[in-house]
């Protein structure tokens, strides 16, 4: 990591590099407010996974993991690569994710 500027990105901007491992980067075209909301929902879902695991609640864990996946797809970190989608497809992807997670 570089100090203060977040994780290192590959030259094409498609991946971040953490401890030598590449991870798909968040779609940079998601508006800042929507991206922040999706990150917040992702972190809430991750906390719910942990809580469900501590409680040994398999159903709650499954539901929380599904929310994590939905958030990561909406952010462009999973699913069809965001760089292969046009602007309308990208907007539809993150909009659907917000609707599903906020609903």
Contact map, one row per residue, 1 for C-alpha under 8 A:
1110011100000000010000000000000000000000000000000000000000000000000000000000000000000000000000000000000
1111111100000000000000000000000000000000000000000000000000000000000000000000000000000000000000000000000
1111110000000000000000000000000000000000000000000000000000000000000000000000000000000000000000000000000
0111110000000000000000000000000000000000000000000000000000000000000000000000000000000000000000000000000
0111111000000000000000000000000000000000000000000000000000000000000000000000000000000000000000000000000
1111111100000000000000000000000000000000000000000000000000000000000000000000000000000000000000000000000
1100111110000001110000000000000000000000000000000000000000000000000000000000000000000000000000000000000
1100011111000001110000000000000000000000000000000000000000000000000000000000000000000000000000000000000
0000001111111111100000001000000000000000000000000000000000000000000000000000000000000000000000000000000
0000000111111111100000000000000000000000000000000000000000000000000000000000000000000000000000000000000
0000000011111100000000000000000000000000000000000000000000000000000000000000000000000000000000000000000
0000000011111110000000000000000000000000000000000000000000000000000000000000000000000000000000000000000
0000000011111111000000001000000000000000000000000000000000000000000000000000000000000000000000000000000
0000000011111111000000011000000000000000000000000000000000000000000000000000000000100000000000000000000
0000000011011111100001111000000000000000000000000000000000000000000000000000000000000000000000000000000
0000001111001111110001111000000000000000000000000000000000000000000000000000000000000000000000000000000
0000001111000011111111100000000000000000000000000000000000000000000000000000000000000000000000000000000
1000001100000001111111100000000000000000000000000000000000000000000000000000000000000000000000000000000
0000000000000000111110000000000000000000000000000000000000000000000000000000000000000000000000000000000
0000000000000000111111000000000000000000000000000000000000000000000000000000000000000000000000000000000
0000000000000000111111100000000000000000000000000000000000000000000000000000000000000000000000000000000
0000000000000011110111110000000000000000000000000000000000000000000000000000000000000000000000000000000
0000000000000011110011111000000000000000000000000000000000000000000000000000100000000000000000000000000
0000000000000111000001111100000000000000000000000000000000000000000000000001110000000000000000000000000
0000000010001111000000111110000000000000000000000000000000000000000000000001100000000000000000000000000
0000000000000000000000011111000000000000000000000000000000000000000000000011100000000000000000000000000
0000000000000000000000001111110000000000000000000000000000000000000000000011100001000000000000000000000
0000000000000000000000000111110000000000000000000000000000000000000000000000000000000000000000000000000
0000000000000000000000000011111000000000000000000000000000000000000000000000000000000000000000000000000
0000000000000000000000000011111101100000000000000000000000000000000000000010000000000000011001000000000
0000000000000000000000000000111111100000000000000000000000000000000000000000000000000000000000000000000
0000000000000000000000000000011111110000000000000000000000000000000000000000000000000000000000000000000
0000000000000000000000000000001111111000000000000000000000000000000000000000000000000000000000000000000
0000000000000000000000000000011111111100000000000000000000000000000000000000000000000000000001000100000
0000000000000000000000000000011111111110000000000000000000000000000000000010000000000000000000000000000
0000000000000000000000000000000111111111000000000000000000000000000000000000000000000000000000000000000
0000000000000000000000000000000011111111100000000000000000000000000000000000000000000000000000000100000
0000000000000000000000000000000001111111110000000000000000000000000000100110000000000000000000001100000
0000000000000000000000000000000000111111111000000000000000000000000000100000000000000000000000000000000
0000000000000000000000000000000000011111111100000000000000000000000000000000000000000000000000000000000
0000000000000000000000000000000000001111111110000000000000000000000000100000000000000000000000000000100
0000000000000000000000000000000000000111111111000000000000000000001100110000000000000000000000000000000
0000000000000000000000000000000000000011111111100000000000000000000000000000000000000000000000000000000
0000000000000000000000000000000000000001111111110000000000000000000000000000000000000000000000000000000
0000000000000000000000000000000000000000111111111000000000000001101100000000000000000000000000000000000
0000000000000000000000000000000000000000011111111100000000000001100100000000000000000000000000000000000
0000000000000000000000000000000000000000001111111110000000000000000000000000000000000000000000000000000
0000000000000000000000000000000000000000000111111111000000011001000000000000000000000000000000000000000
0000000000000000000000000000000000000000000011111111100000011101100000000000000000000000000000000000000
0000000000000000000000000000000000000000000001111111110000001000000000000000000000000000000000000000000
0000000000000000000000000000000000000000000000111111111000000000000000000000000000000000000000000000000
0000000000000000000000000000000000000000000000011111111111011000000000000000000000000000000000000000000
0000000000000000000000000000000000000000000000001111111111001000000000000000000000000000000000000000000
0000000000000000000000000000000000000000000000000111111110000000000000000000000000000000000000000000000
0000000000000000000000000000000000000000000000000011111110000000000000000000000000000000000000000000000
0000000000000000000000000000000000000000000000000001111111000000000000000000000000000000000000000000000
0000000000000000000000000000000000000000000000000001111111111000000000000000000000000000000000000000000
0000000000000000000000000000000000000000000000000001100111111100000000000000000000000000000000000000000
0000000000000000000000000000000000000000000000000000000011111110000000000000000000000000000000000000000
0000000000000000000000000000000000000000000000011001000011111111000000000000000000000000000000000000000
0000000000000000000000000000000000000000000000011101100011111111100000000000000000000000000000000000000
0000000000000000000000000000000000000000000000001000000001111111110000000000000000000000000000000000000
0000000000000000000000000000000000000000000000000000000000111111111000000000000000000000000000000000000
0000000000000000000000000000000000000000000011011000000000011111111100000000000000000000000000000000000
0000000000000000000000000000000000000000000011001000000000001111111110000000000000000000000000000000000
0000000000000000000000000000000000000000000000000000000000000111111111000000000000000000000000000000000
0000000000000000000000000000000000000000010010000000000000000011111111100000000000000000000000000000100
0000000000000000000000000000000000000000010011000000000000000001111111110000000000000000000000000000000
0000000000000000000000000000000000000000000000000000000000000000111111111000010000000000000000000000000
0000000000000000000000000000000000000000000000000000000000000000011111111100000000000000000000001001100
0000000000000000000000000000000000000110110000000000000000000000001111111110000000000000000000001100100
0000000000000000000000000000000000000000010000000000000000000000000111111111110000000000000000000000000
0000000000000000000000000000000000000000000000000000000000000000000011111111111000000000000011001000000
0000000000000000000000000000000000000100000000000000000000000000000001111111110000000000000011111100000
0000000000000000000000000110010000100100000000000000000000000000000000111111110000000000000001000000000
0000000000000000000000011110000000000000000000000000000000000000000000011111111111000000000011000000000
0000000000000000000000111110000000000000000000000000000000000000000000011111111010000000000000000000000
0000000000000000000000010000000000000000000000000000000000000000000010011111111110000000000000000000000
0000000000000000000000000000000000000000000000000000000000000000000000001001111110000000000000000000000
0000000000000000000000000000000000000000000000000000000000000000000000000001011111011000000000000000000
0000000000000000000000000000000000000000000000000000000000000000000000000001111111111000000000000000000
0000000000000000000000000010000000000000000000000000000000000000000000000001000111111000010000000000000
0000000000000100000000000000000000000000000000000000000000000000000000000000000011111100000000000000000
0000000000000000000000000000000000000000000000000000000000000000000000000000000111111100000000000000000
0000000000000000000000000000000000000000000000000000000000000000000000000000000111111111110000000000000
0000000000000000000000000000000000000000000000000000000000000000000000000000000000111111110000000000000
0000000000000000000000000000000000000000000000000000000000000000000000000000000000001111111000000000000
0000000000000000000000000000000000000000000000000000000000000000000000000000000000001111111100000000000
0000000000000000000000000000000000000000000000000000000000000000000000000000000000001111111110000000000
0000000000000000000000000000010000000000000000000000000000000000000000000000000001001111111111000000000
0000000000000000000000000000010000000000000000000000000000000000000000000000000000000011111111100000000
0000000000000000000000000000000000000000000000000000000000000000000000000000000000000001111111110000000
0000000000000000000000000000000000000000000000000000000000000000000000001101000000000000111111111000000
0000000000000000000000000000010001000000000000000000000000000000000000001111000000000000011111111100000
0000000000000000000000000000000000000000000000000000000000000000000000000100000000000000001111111110000
0000000000000000000000000000000000000000000000000000000000000000000000000100000000000000000111111111000
0000000000000000000000000000000000000100000000000000000000000000000001101100000000000000000011111111100
0000000000000000000000000000000001001100000000000000000000000000000000100100000000000000000001111111110
0000000000000000000000000000000000000000000000000000000000000000000000000000000000000000000000111111111
0000000000000000000000000000000000000000000000000000000000000000000001000000000000000000000000011111111
0000000000000000000000000000000000000000100000000000000000000000001001100000000000000000000000001111111
0000000000000000000000000000000000000000000000000000000000000000000000000000000000000000000000000111111
0000000000000000000000000000000000000000000000000000000000000000000000000000000000000000000000000011111
